[in-house]
Amino acid sequence: MVSYGSPPWLEVISMEGKILRQFHMTGKTQHFESPFFMCTTPGETILISDIGTGTITKVDESLNILQTFTDPLLKEPHGITAVTEDQILVCSHDYHSILLLKPSTNTMSILLGRDDGIVYPYSLAYCPDQKKVYVASPNTKTIMVYQIT
């Protein structure tokens, strides 16, 4: 899957480069503004963070919208990664925090914040073998590593 920011659309592309599906929305029906960050869950759904709308959207492999999450903490959500199907980590860039989204209960909480050294988080990755989260911040030119239990 590839996302484009201007104009916003998504494409599913085969390994050979063939476009399999496209998701365009314009005008009053537009769902995305800046869908820059994506991840796949263990259950193979796709989550998209949109810094323009301040939302996280869950879609299936056919690009059908399954669920959209909003929260005041999602001002400019950036990087996103799935720990489990019901534990999604999101960089809350402007709130200097890593959020824990639980889709089953539609709840969001701060997992790591400024007190933990988080400053303008941009992207993150989760290593399931080591249960560690790697958080990158271009503003501080650092990658922070956190043990998640």
N, C-alpha and C positions, 0 to 999 in steps of 0.2 A: 504494500500500500504506500502511496505517495501522497503528500498533502501539498497544496499550493496556497499561498496567502493572498495574492492579488491578481485576479479575482479569486475568491476562495472556492476551491473544489478539491475533491479526493478522487484518486484513481487506484484501482487494483490492477497491477501489471504482472504478467507472467515472467518467469525467469528469462524467457526469450525476448522480452520487451514488448509483447503484445498487450494492448489495453483490454482487460477483461470486463471491467465495470467502471463507470464514472458516476460521480455524485456532484451535480451542479445545483445550486439554489441561488436564485437572484430575486431582487425586489422584495416584496412583502413576505415571501415564503423563505427567505434566506435564513439558514440556521447557523452557519459559520461566518465569522469575519476574518479570523487569523488562526487557522488550525495548524499550528506549527509543530506540535509535539504529539507522539502517539506511542502506544505500547499494546502488546497482545497479552491477554490473561492466559492462565493455564487452561481455561475452558475454551480458548480460541476466539473469544470476543475481542473487539478492539476498542480501546479507550483513546479519546482525542481531547487534548487540552487546547482550549481556544483562548488566546490572550485578549482577543478583541471583545468577546462576549462574557469573559470571566466564567466559563462553564467547562465541565468535563462531560463529554458525550460518549455513551456506549453504543457501538454499532456491531452488527453481525458481519460475516464475510461477504454478504451481498450489499453491504452499506445501508441496511435498514436501521433507522434509529430505534434503539431499544429503550434508552433511558438517558435523561440529562440531569446533571447535578449542578446546583448552584449553592453558593454560600458567600457571605461577606468576606471570608478569608480567601476566596478565589479571585481576588483582584490580580489580574495578569498571571494566571497559572502557567508555569513553564513546563519543565521536564516532568515525566510521569513514568512510573514503573509498577508492575504488579508483583506483589509478594505472594499472594494467593488470589483466588477468585474474589474473595471478599476483603482483601487488604491491599489497597492501592495507595502508593505514595506519590505525592504531588509537590513540586516546588512552588511555594507561594512567594514569588519573586519580591513583590513590594512589601510583604509582611515578614520578610526574613525568617521563613519557617518552612519546615517539611510537614505537610499535612498527611493524616491518615484518613482515607476515604473508605467507608464500609458501605458498598452498594446495597447489601441486603436490608440495611436499616436506614439508608439514605442519611448517614451521619458523617460528620467530618470533625476531626480534632487535631490540635497541634501535637506532633510527635517530637519534633526538634525545633528549637528556636534560637533567637539571638544569644541567649545564655549558653547555648551549646556551641556557639561559634558560627552559626549560620548567618551569612551576609549575602544578600542578593543571589539566592540559589538559582542556577540556570538549568542544570540537567542533573540526572542521577541515574544510578544503576544499582541493582540488587544482586548479590551473589548468594544463591540459596545454600550452597555447600558450606560457606563460612558464616552465613547469616549476617552479612555486612552490607551496609549501604554506602555507596560512594557518591558524594555530592560535589559538583563542580560549580565554581563561581568565577566567571571571567573578571568581575570587578576586583576581586582580591587575588586573582591568578593562583588559586589553590584548588586542591581536591581534598576534601575532608572525608575520613573514614569513620563510620559509626557501627558499633555492634548492636544488632537488633535482636531482642529475645522474644 
